Structures are given as structure tokens and as C-alpha cells.
């Protein structure tokens, strides 16, 4: 028959393994996020991709929608970690890098003069900090 001490050891071993698995999962998630940030900063949109965004906006409008989430990216893509977007400060567009900056400049130069709006918002707050950011075109 097992002793109480032996059962406590089994319980502690289980809890240690469980915590280790959580730490491993968090480490893997952090690596994946770092890769997403690097990819988003290093990737740029070409004219064909920008036209594909416009086509997707049209499909959304044909379905009765008045906005289209064009890009979702980690807040670390912003030079300020998404703080200016979160607090809706003027000039938030200058904090964008990579494909997000390309999309902003496309809106600024091509779509804004045609009456389109662009909203940027923090979509989630893991650990109380800005997580992913969304750039949404609107026309309604």
C-alpha cells in the first residue's frame, strides 16, 4: 500500500509535468509570434496583392457588408507596440512597418481620396497588453 508521502510525490510530479507543458507551449507560442512579427515586417505588398484587397472589399460589399478586415498582425509590428493605435492618437500610421505600412500608404494615396475610411484597432489583449491589430477598410 502507498503512503501519503508517496501519493504527494505522485501529485507533485503530475503538477510539475503539467507546468512544464504549459511553459513549453508558451515558449512555442512566443517563437511563433516572433516569427509572425518578422514575417509581417519583412513582407511587402505588391500591386497585385493590393488589387486583391480591393476585390475582397467589393465581394464584402456585394454581401451587404460595409467594412473589410484587410490585415491582422501582431502589435509588435508597430514601432510603439500598438500604443498609439490603442489610444487612437493622430499619426498612428507612421508606426506601421512592412505590409501594414504598405496597406496604410495604399489607403492614404489611393483609397482615401475615393472616400474610403481606414480603422486600426487592437483586436485582443493577451496578458493585458495589445495583441493583434486589425486594419479595416470601410465605406459605409
HUPE-V353886 format. One record per residue. N is the residue number from 1. RES is the residue in one small letter. PHI is phi in radians with two decimals (none if undefined). NEAR is the number of other ideal C-beta (glycine too) atoms within 12 Angstrom. Layout:
[[N,RES,PHI,NEAR] [N,RES,PHI,NEAR]]
This chain:
[[1,x,none,5] [2,x,-1.29,10] [3,x,-1.59,9] [4,x,-1.06,10] [5,x,-1.08,10] [6,x,-1.12,12] [7,x,-1.17,13] [8,x,-1.11,13] [9,x,-1.11,14] [10,x,-1.11,15] [11,x,-1.10,15] [12,x,-1.11,14] [13,x,-1.10,14] [14,x,-1.09,14] [15,x,-1.12,14] [16,x,-1.10,14] [17,x,-1.12,14] [18,x,-1.13,14] [19,x,-1.14,14] [20,x,-1.10,14] [21,x,-1.12,14] [22,x,-1.13,14] [23,x,-1.07,14] [24,x,-1.09,14] [25,x,-1.12,14] [26,x,-1.14,16] [27,x,-1.12,14] [28,x,-1.14,14] [29,x,-1.13,18] [30,x,-1.13,18] [31,x,-1.13,14] [32,x,-1.10,15] [33,x,-1.15,24] [34,x,-1.03,17] [35,x,-1.14,17] [36,x,-1.08,26] [37,x,-1.11,29] [38,x,-1.03,18] [39,x,-1.10,20] [40,x,-1.17,31] [41,x,-1.28,23] [42,x,-1.40,16] [43,x,-1.55,22] [44,x,-2.24,20] [45,x,-1.63,26] [46,x,-1.64,13] [47,x,-0.98,13] [48,x,-1.13,10] [49,x,-1.18,19] [50,x,-1.16,26] [51,x,-1.16,16] [52,x,-1.14,19] [53,x,-1.12,31] [54,x,-1.09,26] [55,x,-1.12,16] [56,x,-1.16,22] [57,x,-1.11,32] [58,x,-1.10,17] [59,x,-1.08,14] [60,x,-1.11,22] [61,x,-1.11,19] [62,x,-1.12,12] [63,x,-1.62,12] [64,x,1.50,9] [65,x,-1.56,18] [66,x,-2.07,17] [67,x,-2.75,23] [68,x,-2.55,33] [69,x,-1.32,24] [70,x,-1.51,35] [71,x,-2.72,36] [72,x,-2.17,24] [73,x,-2.64,37] [74,x,-1.15,36] [75,x,-1.06,37] [76,x,-1.17,30] [77,x,-1.16,39] [78,x,-1.36,35] [79,x,-1.12,22] [80,x,-1.91,22] [81,x,1.20,22] [82,x,1.57,35] [83,x,-1.10,21] [84,x,-1.21,24] [85,x,-1.22,36] [86,x,-1.07,25] [87,x,-1.74,17] [88,x,0.92,14] [89,x,-1.42,16] [90,x,-1.05,11] [91,x,1.47,17] [92,x,-1.03,30] [93,x,-1.10,29] [94,x,-1.28,19] [95,x,-1.52,28] [96,x,-1.37,37] [97,x,-2.33,31] [98,x,1.09,27] [99,x,-1.10,30] [100,x,-1.14,42] [101,x,-1.12,29] [102,x,-1.06,31] [103,x,-1.15,41] [104,x,-1.07,35] [105,x,-1.15,23] [106,x,-1.08,34] [107,x,-1.10,35] [108,x,-1.04,21] [109,x,-1.57,16] [110,x,-1.94,21] [111,x,-1.55,26] [112,x,-1.02,18] [113,x,-1.06,10] [114,x,-1.60,16] [115,x,1.75,13] [116,x,-1.43,29] [117,x,-1.79,21] [118,x,-2.41,35] [119,x,-1.92,27] [120,x,-2.12,42] [121,x,-2.58,27] [122,x,-1.35,29] [123,x,-1.57,23] [124,x,-2.66,18] [125,x,-2.31,15] [126,x,-1.17,16] [127,x,1.13,12] [128,x,1.41,9] [129,x,-1.93,18] [130,x,-0.97,30] [131,x,-1.77,28] [132,x,-1.52,30] [133,x,-2.05,42] [134,x,-2.04,29] [135,x,-1.87,42] [136,x,-2.11,29] [137,x,-1.46,36] [138,x,-2.43,25] [139,x,-2.49,22] [140,x,-1.82,16]]
